[in-house]
Amino acid sequence: MAAVSVYPNMLQDKLTNEIFSILENKFLFGTNNNDNGKVRILSMDAGDAILAANALVHLQSILRAKSGNPAAHIADFFDVVAGSGAGGVLAALLFTRGKDGAPLMTADQSLAFLLDHHRTFCTPRRRRQLFGRRSASKLLKKVFGDLTLKDTLRKGVLIPCYDLKSGAAFLFSRADALEMDGCDFRIAGLCEATLADAAVELESVDGRSRIAAVGGRVGMSNPTAAAITHVLNNKHEFPLCASIRDLLVVSLGGAADVAAQGFAEMVDQAVAMAFGEERRSKYVRIQGVVSGEKKRAVAERILGEKNVESVLFKGKKMVEATNMERMEMVGGELIKEQERRKNAILPTVLLSSPRSSSASTLSSN
């Protein structure tokens, strides 16, 4: 089946409506003032995910130092992860359970993996269609084996693609995998799907559903809005999350191409508008273009720079802090939320156990 490039407008319209429904609720009805804690969301754009992985290496170091736990993982401090394209592969590496119950990879190991294999995932489109798909498929199967969405950590896991059979966006979701037939997919397959430039045929583990997937890179290059709407509309898993004010969002960019970058920036601007003045402490967006052979060095340079942010009715302006300083700040907020939960009376997050899709248990993290 030929590569498809005509679907982004439909997806963009849907996400735009969802984003601006958040804005409408904020400005027409206000936000609540309760102190039920924050649902912590990590979102990673399509692209090569090198900037995202490098930022998470630093964040992991910050979290280990602040928590006093030298073995802490990124997944310990987030409730929901969303990743598109190579960002989806990164999400899977960090949030899939290994044999010892810990994540398959640390942030450091994930960065090394992406640097070693970035040509497999991010070669020019024509070359990948001819030579790269088989290589990527083989590599992903080697890493993830037969693990499925049910084998991810007890977190919200969201990885997008576009289903040509239904003509609609499709989110691979851990919650759906546990609650509904036909929604559990192998991790290797869904990673291949979110990377795909041409259609990939994918079947659920139970054989009840099939999709013809093309990647999340173009239609949902920035999955932050999808993650936010998933949380705000999911009262089963996030019963106390009533508004945007109850969220703490870390969004890590990395442009894939002009179209993807434009869509990612549109999502960033809308989300920043929804947070308003609270964006400085509750919404951190790091964006940059990592190109050339020295990708790690470029990613390091971007983290040392100041970023631009969207400001309501004022376009964009340079933020005062560097990206690394913002990572330090958000690390403190993540630790603060972790500590608050130790003495909380009501649970902020309830997530279904992989052993029983009908029972809900308090997230252990």
N, C-alpha and C positions, 0 to 999 in steps of 0.2 A: 504494500500500500504506500502511496506517495506521501512525502512529508506534508504536513498541514500547517498553514500560517494564517488562516482566516478566522480562527476562533477567538482571539484575544478581546475583540470588542464586546462580545456577549459576556465574557467573564468580567471584563472591566466594568460594564454596566451593573452587573449583579453586586460586585464588591463595592462600587460607588454607592449604590442604594443602601447597603448594609452600614457602610462607614457613616454616611450622613444621617442615618437613623440614630446612630450613637450621638452625633452632634445635636440632633433635634432633642433627644432626651436630656442632654446636658443643659442646653440653653433655655428650653421651654419649661422643664420640670425640675431643674437643679440636680444636685447630687446629695446623697445621704451623708450624714456626719457620724455614722457608727464607727466603732473601732474593732471590727471583726477580722482585722488583718488583711493582708494583700495576697491575691493569687498571683504567682510569679510566672511570667511568660518569657520564654526565650524563642526568638524567631531569627531564621537565617536565610538570606536571599539565595537565589540561583547565582550562577557565575562559577568561579572555581573554588569558592568558599575558603580561600587561603587567608583572607583578611579576618573572616569570622573565626576560623580555627586559631589563628595567632592571637586574636583578642581574648579568646577563651583560655589559652595557655596562661596569659597574664591574670585573667580573672580567677582561674583555678589557684594560682599562686597566692593571690590576695585572700581568697576564701580560706585556704589552708592556714595562712598566717593568722588571720583574724579569728578563726574558729579554734585554733590550737590543735587541729586534726590534720596531720601531715598526709593522711591517706584520703582526704575528702575528694569527692568527685563533683563535677559541674552539676550532674543530675541530682545531687543531694539538695541543691538549693533552688530548684525550679519545679513547678507543678505541671507545666505544659511546655512542650517543645513543638515548633513548626519549622519545617525546612523544605525548600524547593530546589530542584536540580541537585547540584553538588552539595548545597546546603541541606538537602534531604538525606544524602548519604552521611554527612557529618552528624545530623540528628540521630540517625540510626546507630552510628558507631558509639555515640555517647549515651544513648538511652535504651540499648538492647542489653538484656541480661547475659552475662557470660556464665561459664560453668560454676564459678564460685559465688554467683549471685550478684556480683558487682558488674558495672558496665563493661562491655567488651573492651573498650579502650579509654584511657585517660585523654585529657585534652592534648597533652604532648604527643601521645601515640597517634591520635587522630590527625594532628597537623603533619607529622612525619608521613603518615599514610597518604594524605592528599598531595603533599609535595612529591612523593615518589611516583604517584600515579596520575598527576594532573593532566598529562597528555592523553591518557585513556578516557578521562571524563570530559575534557574541555578542548579537544582538538577542533579545528574548523569544521563546520557542519558537513560539507561534502566528503571530507576525508573520513569523518566518524561514521557516516552512513555506509561508506564502502568497506572500511577496515576496522572501525572502532567498536561496533556493537558486540561482536563476538568476544572481543578481548574484555570489554567491560562486564559482560554477562559472566564470563568465566571467573573473573576476579571477584565479583560480588558473591558468587556462589561459594568460592573458596573462603571468603571472610565470614559469611552469614550461614552457610550450609542450609539446613531445612528450618531454621528459626523463622517464626511467624510473628505477626503483630501481638499475639498473646504472650510472646516471649519477651516483650519489652518490659521495662521497669514499671512499677505502679505509678505511672505518670500519664498525662494526656499527650498522646503522640499523634501529630497531624502532618501528613506528607501529600502534597497535591499532584494531580495530573489532570488531563482532559480526556474524557471517554468519548471516542468517536461513535460508539454504538448508541449512546443516549443523547449525544450532542450537548453534553453539560460537563461542568467541572466535577471532579471526583476527588474527595479527600479520603485517603487511607487513614483510618482512625482506630486507635486501640479500643476506645469505648464502643464503637460499632462492632469491632471484631468480637468483643466479649458478649454483647447484648443481642446481636442479630445473626441469623444464618447468612452465609454467602458474603461475609464482610471480612473474614480473616484471610490475609494474603501472606505469602512468604516475603521476608524482608528483602532478600536478594532481588526478587521480581519487582517489588514496588520501587526499589531504588533504581532499577533499570528503567522502569516506567517514568519516573519523575525526571530522568536524564534524557529521555528519548526525543529525537528530532523527527523520527518516522515511527509509525504505529508499531506498538509492541502488544502482542496478544497475551493476556494475563488471565489466569483462572484462579478462583478462590480455592482455599485448601479443601473445602468440602465439595467442590465442583458445582456449586449451585449458581454461581454467577461468573460471567466472563466480561472482560472489557478490552477494548482496543485503545490503548493508552498512548498519548503523546505527552511530552514533558510539561512540568510546571514552570519551566524556565521563561516561556514567553507569556502565557496567560496569567500566571500568578508568581511572577518573579520575586515579589515581596509578600510573604504569607502572613504578615503581622495582622492585617485586618481580619483574615480568616480565623486566626487564633483568638483574637479578641471577641469576635462574634460567637465563636464556639463556646467560650467561657460564659459570656453574658446570657446566652440562650440555654445553658445547660445547668438547670437548677438541681438536677439529681447529683451531680458531682461537685458543684460549686454553689451550695444552697445559700450562702451568706453574701455572695457577690451580686450586688444590686446595681452597680454603675461602674463607669470608667474609673471612678475614684478608688475602687477596691482592687485595682490592678497595679502591678509593678512590671514594666515591660522593657526588655532588652532586645533591640532589633539591630542585627548586624548585616550590613550590605556588602556589595561587591558586584559592580555592573558586569553583565554578560554582553550586552550590545545596546545600541541606542534605544530600541523599542522597550527592552526590558528595563533599562535605566529610567526611562520616562514613566513607566508604570510604577516602578518602585518609589520614585519621588512623589508621584501622585498619592500613593498610599501613605507615605511618610507625612506629607503635608496634612492630609485629612486626620490622621491619628494625632499628630501634634496639636491640631486645632481642637480636637476632642479633649485632650488633656489640659489645654489652656496654660495658665501659669504654673500648674502642677507638673508640667512636662519636665522641668529641671530635675525633679527628684523621683518621678515615677515613670518617665519615658526617656530612655537613652537610645539614641540612634547613631551608629557609627557607619559611615559610608565612604567608599573610596574605590578607585580603579587600580587593581593590582595587575600589572602587565610586565612582560619581559621575563628573562630567565631568573633573575634574582628576586623571586616573589617574596621570600621571607623578609629580605631587607626592605623591600618596598612596603610591605605590611607593617613592619616596625616603624618606618618613617611616618606612615599615616597615623599610627597610634600616638606618635609624638607631636602631631599637629593639632591645631584647633579646627573644629568642624563648623559647618553652618547648620542652623536649625530653622524650622518653619515657625513663624510667629503669626498669631491670629490677626488678620486684616493688615499685616505689615510685611508680607512676603517672607524673605529669609534674611538672617543676620548671623554674623560670626559669634559663636559662643565664647565665653570668657575662659573656660577651662580647656585644656588639651584632652584628647580622647583618652589618654591614659589616666588623667586625673578624674575623668568621668567614670572610668571603670573602677577606680578606687572608691569613688562615691557610691556607685551602685553596689559594690561589694559590701560596703557598710550597711546599706539598706537591706540586702539579702540576709546578712548575719542578724540584723535587728529583727527581721521577721521570723527567722529560725528560732531565736531566743524567745520571742513573744509566744510562739506556739507551745513551748514547753509548759507554760502555766495557763494556757487558754482553757476556758470552760467549754466553749463550743468549738467544734472542728471547722477550720476554714475550708478544707478540701476533703471530700469523700470520693474514693475511687474504687471501682469494682475489682474484686479479687479474680485473678486468672483461673482459680480453681472452681469458682462458682459465679457465673455471670449474673445470678439473681441476688447475690449478697453484696452489700456495700460495706467497706471497711475503711477506717481512717488511714490515710496515707502515712507511712512510716517516716517520711521525710518532711 
